[in-house]
């Protein structure tokens, strides 16, 4: 049976690192509320129907997760920010979700967001790297084992942690950086050492997923120890036209799913996004907008009915390919500053969530 899991961005509360970079109490709700249309027909700002919220607040989180349960979302995948033992945004998971009654029953899993938060928002300079080198999370085999041990003791052992084939599901957001930094040999050793630690401590293994693998690494994933391939947002052509049609993008990306499975020799688990518009994170450059994130293309023509069609395509794909215990991902529950979310908005109400119901 296909399970639909929505990614969760845990960045909707103040943290000391952002207080120091911006001002005390800063969150990206400021970006969401202040964004204005930048071309004719541009749908900005995108306002949550239930209001802005602090994702450390278990009552507010419970309210939104209950809506997910009512509309066919089977699980949540929380972004997990870890850098050699340092965590950020952890309170969204530990207080907001797990501190709520629903957090003891709603299935959840974790995705390693192996980078640190941005120190400048909205981004104002186009001459700098998309990802500042200081944001990239350095790791090695010992650190990876420490991470897996930390997750296993605190999260994998929970009754409502998501498993695939009986093994805890865990994904790496920037799998390409992870592999390029460690190198093939050390990455293989790190994954094997983590599996050994889990076996020695009584855990039933690990289902390790690679997110967004580049073409130069995808063919090695199976040999290195990964179990499946997926994406986070897989929708626009990132270097393509500045405005791209949703239905066209969704159909074109779906046509590429089987290629990732073939090249990797692993199951591919689709990720469907209801839209994409990172304008709130970027300064307005007018007509001269750079061709890079967060000035990346804006997807237009998005609608819950088209999203439901894209989801049904994902369901059909996993059924047709006979995956063991498959997951179908939605990116995301609440990435308001990138224009992809299931939470109700002022434009369609709960239409994004109802689209999930329609796709079942």
Helices and strands as residue ranges (DSSP letters): E 3-8, H 16-21, H 29-34, H 58-70, E 75-83, E 86-88, H 90-91, I 92-97, G 101-104, E 107-112, G 133-135, H 141-151, I 152-156, E 163-164, E 167-172, H 175-200, E 207-211, H 215-218, H 221-224, E 228-230, E 243-245, H 246-254, H 257-264, E 267-268, E 271-272, G 279-281, G 286-288, E 298-300, H 304-320, E 327-330, E 334-335, G 336-338, E 340-341, H 351-359
